[in-house]
Amino acid sequence: MEQIDKPTATRLHSLGIHSGCELAVLRKYPFHGPVIVEYESQRIGIRYSIFLALIGGN
């Protein structure tokens, strides 16, 4: 979560998403489009770059 800017990290935290939580990937759109994830019965669309930061990618 260190790679994510403060406003985005705050918003994710308010949704209950934090380091170590398990997300289910429901859909990944092509061309580095948004990623739809599910966490505690909530479906959330996030930017691909934020998704990579959450899973520890580059």
N, C-alpha and C positions, 0 to 999 in steps of 0.2 A: 504494500500500500504506500510505500515511500515514494514510488515513481508517479503517483497520481496527485494532481494539483489539489490544493486545500478545499475549494468549493465542491469539487466532485467527490472527494473523500468524505466530506461532511454529509453530502446527500446520500451516498451509499451507506454510511453509518446510520443515518436516520431511517433508512429502509431495512436495517438489520444486517446488512452485508459488511462483514469485517474479515480480517485476516484469519484464515483457517476454517471459514464456514464452507459448507459443501453446496455448490451450485449445480443445477442440472441444465445442460445446454440443450435447448429445444430447437433452435434454428440458427444457422450461420449463413448470412447472405453473401453472395459472391462479391468479388472485387473489394475485399476488406470492408464490407458494409457492416451494419449493426449486427449484434449477436443477441438473440433472445434467450434469456436465462430464467430459470424458475428457482425461487428460494422461499420456503415456507408458504407454498400455495400462491405466491405472487409471481407474475410474469413481468419481467423488466427488460427493456431494450437498452443496451449499452453500446458505446462506440467500440470498434474492434481494438483500438489502442488501449482502452481501459480494460477490456477483456484480457488482453495479453498481460497487462500489469497485474491483474488479479490472479492469473494462473502462474505468474512468475516467468513469462516469456519475455522476449526482447521487444 
